[in-house]
Amino acid sequence: MGDIYLNRPSIGTNSPYPPDLSVGSWSGGRVRGMLKSLLIGLSESRSLRRFAERSALGRRIAHRFAAGIDIADALEAARRVNAAGASATIDNLGENAATADEARVSADLYHGLLDAIEGGDLQANISLKLSQVGLDLNTSLYQELVEALVQHAALIGNFVRIDMEGSRYTQRTLDLVQRLHQMPENASYVGAVIQASLRRSEADVDKLLRERIRIRLCKGAYKERAHVAFPDKGSVDENFVGLAKKLLRSGVFHGIATHDDRLIETLKQYVRTEGIERESFEFQMLYGVRPQLQQQLVRAGWRLRIYIPFGTAWYPYFIRRLAERPANLVFAAKSICRR
């Protein structure tokens, strides 16, 4: 089987895994924490974003870690991913719609994307952030727009993943997912994202599982206060593994999103030991990150879904991925230099 990312250079060819910037290295993780805070701060810089998204180097980065600018680019990336044995979820990059018209335009794009996925017979669904469709506008518009998208997905047998953003959005996001899931016609067609970095996540997982709502579990890539989120990588990893095991035992189809091969091996061993069917869940990874590991999982018969972002607003997304695991800086640097 060829590369999942056709015509793209491999990352980390000389070393299968970059140096770990975790507890026990770089002065017990203090530098890692400082670097994560710095990167998150950079992701919020409007001036750096304008420069990066207009520069030649920025476009080079964007084409490595995002599929391109428009729907056609995302669909072509999904075809390559499907051909290599993985499914996809597609996300139009962008956040914080400033007007109702912007929110409606964003929702319309996702309706078009659902139709294009069906027309192209692709193994793909969609992911969206509520701030893209008006969450910050203090109206019920975002609820109406997302409800229509979920109804559209249900009609054609697809699925809408409601992405998670910073913790100030968490409760409203989960409230909407639960409300939509309680509508009988929508029950199998909408799901949530849980961030293992948040202290509240275990309680959130328990509540979602009682309603049999599908979850994507990730680590989280937003700067949060210490009473809201675990402050160190070791605690986040421990919570991630504990929550992942709970999901795997639930009998509901979930996505386990990580590029950390140590966590992946831990969960693979747990699946084998507990006799859990491989078809009952999927691993999820980001487009352009650790393609060799993705190929290994597919070749070994594990289900895999690739998160494919597209659009012009790639800068905040890219910097937060670096903040999520600063060792990704190694991947990014090698990729840029080799292109």
Stockholm file with secondary structure:
# STOCKHOLM 1.0

chainA/1-339         MGDIYLNRPSIGTNSPYPPDLSVGSWSGGRVRGMLKSLLIGLSESRSLRRFAERSALGRRIAHRFAAGIDIADALEAARRVNAAGASATIDNLGENAATADEARVSADLYHGLLDAIEGGDLQANISLKLSQVGLDLNTSLYQELVEALVQHAALIGNFVRIDMEGSRYTQRTLDLVQRLHQMPENASYVGAVIQASLRRSEADVDKLLRERIRIRLCKGAYKERAHVAFPDKGSVDENFVGLAKKLLRSGVFHGIATHDDRLIETLKQYVRTEGIERESFEFQMLYGVRPQLQQQLVRAGWRLRIYIPFGTAWYPYFIRRLAERPANLVFAAKSICRR
#=GR chainA/1-339 SS CCCSSTTCCCSCSSCSSCCCCSTTSTTTTHHHHHHHHHHHHHHTCHHHHHHHHHSHHHHHHHHHHSCCSSHHHHHHHHHHHHHTTCEEEEEECCCCCCSHHHHHHHHHHHHHHHHHHHHTTCSEEEEECGGGGTGGGSSSHHHHHHHHHHHHHHHHTCCEEECCCSGGGHHHHHHHHHHHHTSGGGTTSEEEEEETTBTTHHHHHHHHHHTTCEEEEECCCSCCCTTTBCSSHHHHHHHHHHHHHHHHTSSSCEEEECCCHHHHHHHHHHHHHHTCCGGGEEEEEETTSCHHHHHHHHHTTCCEEEEEEESSCCHHHHHHHHHHCTTHHHHHHHHHHHC
#=GC SS_cons         CCCSSTTCCCSCSSCSSCCCCSTTSTTTTHHHHHHHHHHHHHHTCHHHHHHHHHSHHHHHHHHHHSCCSSHHHHHHHHHHHHHTTCEEEEEECCCCCCSHHHHHHHHHHHHHHHHHHHHTTCSEEEEECGGGGTGGGSSSHHHHHHHHHHHHHHHHTCCEEECCCSGGGHHHHHHHHHHHHTSGGGTTSEEEEEETTBTTHHHHHHHHHHTTCEEEEECCCSCCCTTTBCSSHHHHHHHHHHHHHHHHTSSSCEEEECCCHHHHHHHHHHHHHHTCCGGGEEEEEETTSCHHHHHHHHHTTCCEEEEEEESSCCHHHHHHHHHHCTTHHHHHHHHHHHC
//
